[in-house]
Amino acid sequence: QVQLVESGGGLVQAGGSLRLSCAASVNIFSINVMGWYRQAPGKQRELVATITSGSTNYAGSVKGRFTISRDNAKNTVHLQMNSLKPEDTAVYYCNAQKFTTWDTRNYWGQGTQVTVSS
């Protein structure tokens, strides 16, 4: 079982920055993929960024503005969000994926609200 706790959300003006953090209850070396997803009101949850031990991946809408990173010593993943836009407003969820022989196990945090005012 993996528990994830997000922090760092809030209200910011367009063009501003926020840094989200996700603390895992286990050693993140045991997790295959960690990532951030977001869900805006009335929309489906969508991928923002993922990170493995060797690579990162970003949604096109955030590429060049957001940076995902990991602190292995603290079992934490961060999402640095710069040049924020009103359309980035959403609840942001941390995700951890563990691959087994038979399936993929997904774990989610409780979510943190990010609101970008115009």
ABEGO torsion letter per residue (X at the ends): XBBBBBBGBEBBBBGBBBBBBBBBABBAAABABBBBBBBBBGBBBBBABBBBAABBBBBAAABGABBBBBBAAAGBBBBBBBGBBAAABBBBBBBBBBBBAABBBBBBBAEBBBBBBX
